[in-house]
Amino acid sequence: MMPHVVTTIAIGTLVALGAGWLWRRWRTAQQQAKQQLAILLFDEKLGELQIEFLSAASATGKPRGLRWKQSDLGETRLFAKDLASGELIALVGATISFEAIAGGDMEDVEAVGNLRFATAIFAYRRGKWTTDGRVVFNLEPAQALERFQDSLVPCQVG
């Protein structure tokens, strides 16, 4: 009688381990499919996201003394996972222009009109892409990803 109990426990353990392995593989495949879908959605929504980015960045009040005039999102983009939140993040190359606020400290600075390159940051939250206007000036997306390597992990696209 005792060998049947041991055999039953061994078989039950193997079944449980196999089911756990299958579930983890399925879960990983689901997460990868959702990530790929989100990346495709990013390209579809790029025009709307560009407008949202300019509005959100303007609302931050930074840089002080300057008004956001225009931001053009470029073709260079990288995707990463935020280790703290688990969110999918898009780092997008951008060219940004400002104008001085009348009566402000920057009004007489000639360099205000110079175009600036930066990386605009977007997050995939609750099933849609959004931005809070965060930007990393003077860094291309790859440089921004390297700079924040402690909190962002690159995602494979495709």
Secondary structure by P-SEA (a helix, b strand, c coil): caaaaaaaaaaaaaaaaaaaaaaaaaaaaaaaaaaaaaaaaaaaaaaaaaaaaaaaaaaccccccccccccccccbbbbbbcccccbbbbbbbbbbbbbbcccccccccccccbbbbbbbbbbbcccbbbbcccccccccaaaaaaaacccbbbbbcc
